[in-house]
Amino acid sequence: MSFLRFAHRAVPNYAVRGFASETSFVAPTTAAYQVFDRTAKQKQRDRAVSRDDGERSRTVDYVRDEVADRMMERFLDIKRKFDTIVDLGSGSGHFSKLLELDKTRKVLMIDSSKEALHRDPDEEFEVEVERVQADEEKLLEVLPRNSQDAIVSCLSLHWVNDLPGLLVQIKEALKPDGLFLGAMFGGETLFELRTALQLAEVDREGGISPHVSPMTGTKDISGLLGRAGFTLLTVDADEVRIGYPSMWELIEDLQDMGEGNALVGRRHFMHRDTLAAASAIYKELHGNEEGSIPATFQIIYMIGWKPSSTQRKPLERGSAKTSLKDVL
């Protein structure tokens, strides 16, 4: 699905999304390598929501709202009603607002940003809402083990330092046969912006510095879910493509989303001429015929279940009684 977003202001300061990626299993009790400055990220998100009493952040909900809709399509395919659903890294509740009473009685929203967590009133939700401000990376300090029917996460996992450890914590917090449903940004997200910035920095400054953090691929997610102990896995990916008048409007919206650079050791500025060069390169390499530029957000969707003795299990190899030759 494509969108076109028109804005009229240019932003001199550079900010882009960052993404988390882990390639090896790390137990939740092991200190994870710090890729992201989560204190800085919380402050970025709080500031973004506080601008204009939350109105500016509401105008840039389009990516999260679209992904929440696509998550809900997958959730509705699960023919089960859950008493309580935990929305981990909920933000203002993009997914939770779509929940109806025929699927759950209550949603527990957990987020590290107090401003985002309390941006929208309870009247915008159909189900009962409870909000808890807490660090998503320390989930088991909030939820007891074996206590939850379902945990969902809509576009928050890309800021987690220890993604394998968090997936283990999610599995531990679930009851047997409990559901985990998540969506996170994938490796092709904002590739147009990334390449434009890299080429501009090489040309104007003679090198590049990290502005977009490591990203997770579909195969990585499948492996991490399996290592965390989930079963009956489903992982797929699609894209949300959005049109902007120029790179400046894209940068402005990323700032208003609270998706600024939060890498540890990040540069806090970019030269204006480097940004101007990046804008020109972006339009030259990726621009649309009518003059706008595209921005691609790759979304990885994941479903996993905590093992249970009551779950259906695949038959053993060689146990089939009907040959495919007879069917085809």
C-alpha positions as CSV (number, residue, x, y, z in Angstrom):
1,M,0.0,0.0,0.0
2,S,1.3,3.5,-0.8
3,F,0.7,6.8,0.9
4,L,1.5,10.4,-0.1
5,R,2.2,12.9,2.7
6,F,2.7,16.6,1.9
7,A,4.3,19.0,4.3
8,H,5.6,22.6,4.0
9,R,8.4,23.0,6.5
10,A,12.0,22.1,6.2
11,V,14.0,20.8,9.1
12,P,17.7,21.6,9.4
13,N,18.6,19.0,12.0
14,Y,19.1,15.4,10.9
15,A,17.1,12.5,12.5
16,V,16.4,9.1,11.2
17,R,15.0,5.8,12.4
18,G,17.2,3.3,14.1
19,F,16.8,-0.5,14.3
20,A,17.8,-3.2,16.6
21,S,19.4,-6.5,15.4
22,E,21.0,-9.4,17.3
23,T,22.5,-12.4,15.6
24,S,23.2,-14.6,18.5
25,F,21.3,-15.8,21.5
26,V,21.8,-13.9,24.8
27,A,20.1,-15.0,28.0
28,P,18.1,-12.3,29.7
29,T,20.4,-12.3,32.7
30,T,23.4,-11.5,30.5
31,A,24.5,-7.9,30.0
32,A,23.7,-7.1,26.4
33,Y,26.0,-5.0,24.2
34,Q,24.6,-1.5,24.3
35,V,23.7,-0.4,20.7
36,F,21.1,2.2,21.7
37,D,21.0,4.9,24.3
38,R,17.6,4.1,25.7
39,T,17.5,7.1,28.0
40,A,18.0,9.4,25.0
41,K,15.3,7.5,23.1
42,Q,12.8,7.9,26.0
43,K,13.5,11.7,26.0
44,Q,13.1,11.9,22.2
45,R,9.8,10.2,22.4
46,D,8.6,12.3,25.3
47,R,9.5,15.5,23.5
48,A,7.9,14.3,20.3
49,V,4.6,13.6,22.0
50,S,4.7,16.9,24.0
51,R,4.9,19.2,21.0
52,D,1.6,21.0,20.4
53,D,-0.1,18.9,23.1
54,G,0.3,15.8,21.1
55,E,-1.2,17.1,17.9
56,R,2.0,16.9,15.9
57,S,2.6,13.3,16.9
58,R,-0.9,12.4,15.9
59,T,-0.3,13.7,12.4
60,V,2.5,11.2,12.0
61,D,0.6,8.1,13.3
62,Y,0.1,6.9,9.7
63,V,2.9,4.3,9.7
64,R,2.0,2.8,13.1
65,D,-1.7,2.9,12.3
66,E,-1.2,1.1,9.0
67,V,1.0,-1.6,10.6
68,A,-1.5,-2.0,13.5
69,D,-4.2,-2.6,10.9
70,R,-2.1,-5.3,9.2
71,M,-1.3,-6.8,12.6
72,M,-5.0,-6.9,13.5
73,E,-5.7,-8.8,10.3
74,R,-3.3,-11.5,11.5
75,F,-4.7,-11.4,15.0
76,L,-8.3,-11.9,13.8
77,D,-7.2,-15.1,12.0
78,I,-6.6,-16.6,15.5
79,K,-10.0,-18.0,16.6
80,R,-9.6,-17.5,20.3
81,K,-10.7,-14.9,22.9
82,F,-8.1,-13.7,25.4
83,D,-9.0,-12.4,28.8
84,T,-6.1,-9.9,28.9
85,I,-3.6,-8.8,26.2
86,V,-0.3,-7.1,27.0
87,D,0.7,-4.4,24.4
88,L,4.5,-4.2,24.9
89,G,6.0,-0.9,23.7
90,S,2.4,0.2,23.1
91,G,3.1,3.9,22.5
92,S,-0.3,5.6,22.4
93,G,-2.1,2.3,21.7
94,H,-2.2,2.0,18.0
95,F,-3.0,-1.7,18.1
96,S,-4.9,-1.6,21.4
97,K,-7.4,0.8,20.0
98,L,-8.4,-1.8,17.4
99,L,-9.2,-4.5,20.0
100,E,-12.9,-5.3,20.5
101,L,-14.7,-7.1,23.3
102,D,-15.2,-10.2,21.3
103,K,-11.5,-10.8,21.3
104,T,-10.4,-9.6,24.8
105,R,-11.7,-8.0,28.0
106,K,-8.7,-5.9,28.8
107,V,-5.4,-4.6,27.5
108,L,-2.3,-3.8,29.5
109,M,-0.2,-1.2,27.8
110,I,3.5,-1.1,28.8
111,D,5.8,1.6,27.5
112,S,8.9,3.5,28.7
113,S,7.6,6.8,27.5
114,K,5.1,8.3,29.9
115,E,4.0,11.0,27.5
116,A,3.3,8.5,24.7
117,L,1.6,6.0,27.1
118,H,-0.9,8.7,28.3
119,R,-1.4,10.7,25.1
120,D,-4.9,9.4,24.3
121,P,-7.8,9.1,26.7
122,D,-9.5,5.8,27.6
123,E,-12.6,6.8,25.7
124,E,-10.7,6.0,22.4
125,F,-10.5,2.3,23.4
126,E,-13.3,-0.2,23.3
127,V,-11.8,-2.5,25.9
128,E,-10.7,-1.8,29.5
129,V,-7.2,-0.2,29.6
130,E,-4.4,-0.3,32.1
131,R,-1.2,1.6,31.6
132,V,2.2,0.9,33.1
133,Q,5.3,3.0,32.5
134,A,8.2,0.5,32.5
135,D,11.4,-0.4,30.6
136,E,10.4,-2.9,27.9
137,E,13.8,-4.6,28.3
138,K,12.9,-5.5,31.9
139,L,9.6,-7.2,31.2
140,L,9.9,-9.8,33.9
141,E,10.2,-7.1,36.5
142,V,6.6,-6.1,35.5
143,L,5.0,-9.4,34.6
144,P,5.2,-12.6,36.6
145,R,6.2,-15.8,34.8
146,N,3.5,-17.9,33.3
147,S,0.9,-15.1,33.8
148,Q,-0.2,-13.8,30.4
149,D,-2.6,-15.1,27.7
150,A,-1.1,-13.0,24.9
151,I,1.6,-10.4,24.3
152,V,1.7,-8.2,21.3
153,S,4.2,-5.6,20.1
154,C,3.7,-3.1,17.3
155,L,6.9,-1.3,16.1
156,S,8.8,-1.1,19.3
157,L,11.3,-4.0,19.2
158,H,13.7,-2.1,16.9
159,W,14.9,0.0,19.9
160,V,15.7,-3.0,22.1
161,N,19.4,-3.7,22.9
162,D,18.9,-7.3,23.8
163,L,16.3,-8.6,21.4
164,P,17.0,-12.3,22.0
165,G,16.8,-11.8,25.8
166,L,13.5,-9.9,25.5
167,L,12.0,-12.6,23.4
168,V,13.0,-15.1,26.1
169,Q,11.3,-12.8,28.7
170,I,8.1,-12.6,26.6
171,K,8.0,-16.4,26.3
172,E,8.6,-16.7,30.1
173,A,5.8,-14.2,30.9
174,L,3.3,-16.2,28.8
175,K,1.1,-19.0,30.0
176,P,1.6,-22.4,28.3
177,D,0.0,-22.1,24.8
178,G,0.2,-18.3,25.1
179,L,0.5,-16.1,22.0
180,F,3.1,-13.7,20.9
181,L,2.3,-11.5,18.0
182,G,4.7,-8.8,16.9
183,A,5.7,-6.4,14.1
184,M,9.0,-4.6,13.7
185,F,11.0,-2.8,11.0
186,G,13.1,-4.9,8.7
187,G,16.4,-4.6,6.9
188,E,15.1,-2.7,3.8
189,T,13.5,0.1,5.9
190,L,14.6,3.6,4.7
191,F,17.2,2.2,2.4
192,E,16.7,5.2,0.2
193,L,17.6,7.6,3.0
194,R,20.5,5.5,4.1
195,T,22.2,5.3,0.7
196,A,21.6,9.1,0.1
197,L,23.2,10.0,3.4
198,Q,26.2,7.7,2.9
199,L,27.0,8.9,-0.6
200,A,26.7,12.6,0.6
201,E,29.0,12.1,3.5
202,V,31.6,10.3,1.4
203,D,31.5,13.1,-1.1
204,R,31.5,16.1,1.3
205,E,33.3,14.7,4.4
206,G,35.4,11.9,3.1
207,G,33.8,9.1,5.2
208,I,30.6,7.9,6.8
209,S,29.3,7.7,10.4
210,P,26.4,5.6,11.7
211,H,23.0,7.3,11.4
212,V,20.8,4.2,10.9
213,S,21.4,1.4,13.3
214,P,21.7,-2.4,12.5
215,M,18.5,-3.9,11.1
216,T,16.9,-7.3,11.5
217,G,16.1,-9.7,8.7
218,T,13.3,-12.2,8.3
219,K,15.6,-15.2,8.7
220,D,17.1,-13.6,11.8
221,I,13.7,-13.3,13.4
222,S,12.8,-17.0,12.7
223,G,16.0,-18.1,14.3
224,L,15.6,-15.9,17.3
225,L,12.0,-17.0,18.0
226,G,13.1,-20.6,17.8
227,R,16.1,-20.1,20.1
228,A,13.8,-18.2,22.6
229,G,11.7,-21.4,22.9
230,F,8.6,-20.4,20.8
231,T,6.9,-23.0,18.6
232,L,4.4,-23.0,15.7
233,L,6.2,-20.0,14.2
234,T,4.9,-17.8,11.4
235,V,7.1,-15.0,10.0
236,D,6.4,-12.9,7.0
237,A,7.2,-9.4,5.6
238,D,5.7,-6.7,3.5
239,E,6.3,-3.0,2.9
240,V,4.6,0.3,3.5
241,R,5.7,2.9,0.9
242,I,5.1,6.6,1.6
243,G,5.6,9.6,-0.7
244,Y,7.1,12.9,0.5
245,P,7.7,16.2,-1.3
246,S,11.4,16.0,-0.3
247,M,13.9,14.5,2.1
248,W,13.2,17.4,4.5
249,E,9.6,16.4,5.1
250,L,10.6,12.8,5.7
251,I,13.2,13.9,8.3
252,E,10.6,16.2,10.0
253,D,8.1,13.4,10.3
254,L,10.7,11.0,11.7
255,Q,11.5,13.5,14.4
256,D,7.8,14.0,15.2
257,M,7.4,10.2,15.5
258,G,10.2,10.2,18.1
259,E,12.4,8.1,15.8
260,G,15.6,10.1,15.9
261,N,19.0,8.6,16.0
262,A,19.7,7.1,19.4
263,L,22.8,5.0,18.7
264,V,25.5,5.0,21.4
265,G,28.3,7.3,20.2
266,R,26.2,8.9,17.6
267,R,27.1,12.3,16.0
268,H,24.7,15.0,17.2
269,F,24.8,17.0,14.0
270,M,25.4,16.9,10.3
271,H,26.7,19.8,8.2
272,R,24.0,21.6,6.3
273,D,25.8,21.2,2.9
274,T,26.0,17.4,3.5
275,L,22.3,17.3,4.2
276,A,21.6,19.4,1.1
277,A,23.7,17.0,-1.0
278,A,21.9,14.0,0.5
279,S,18.5,15.6,-0.5
280,A,19.7,16.1,-4.1
281,I,21.1,12.5,-4.3
282,Y,17.9,11.1,-2.8
283,K,15.8,12.7,-5.5
284,E,18.2,11.8,-8.2
285,L,18.5,8.1,-7.3
286,H,15.0,7.4,-6.0
287,G,12.7,10.3,-7.0
288,N,9.3,9.7,-8.5
289,E,8.4,11.2,-11.9
290,E,6.0,13.8,-10.4
291,G,8.9,15.2,-8.2
292,S,8.1,13.5,-4.8
293,I,10.4,10.9,-3.2
294,P,9.5,7.5,-1.8
295,A,10.4,6.1,1.6
296,T,10.1,2.4,2.2
297,F,9.3,0.8,5.5
298,Q,9.8,-2.9,5.5
299,I,7.7,-4.6,8.2
300,I,8.4,-8.1,9.6
301,Y,5.4,-9.8,11.2
302,M,6.0,-12.7,13.7
303,I,3.7,-15.1,15.5
304,G,4.9,-17.6,18.1
305,W,3.3,-19.7,20.8
306,K,4.7,-20.9,24.1
307,P,4.9,-24.7,24.1
308,S,2.2,-26.6,25.7
309,S,1.3,-30.3,26.0
310,T,-2.2,-29.5,24.6
311,Q,-0.8,-28.0,21.3
312,R,-1.2,-30.0,18.1
313,K,2.1,-31.5,17.0
314,P,3.2,-32.5,13.5
315,L,3.2,-36.2,12.6
316,E,6.4,-38.0,12.4
317,R,8.2,-38.2,9.0
318,G,7.0,-41.3,7.1
319,S,3.8,-41.7,9.0
320,A,1.5,-40.5,6.1
321,K,-1.0,-43.0,4.8
322,T,-1.8,-41.3,1.6
323,S,0.7,-40.6,-1.2
324,L,0.9,-37.1,-2.8
325,K,1.0,-38.9,-6.1
326,D,-2.6,-40.1,-5.5
327,V,-3.8,-36.6,-4.7
328,L,-2.0,-34.6,-7.4
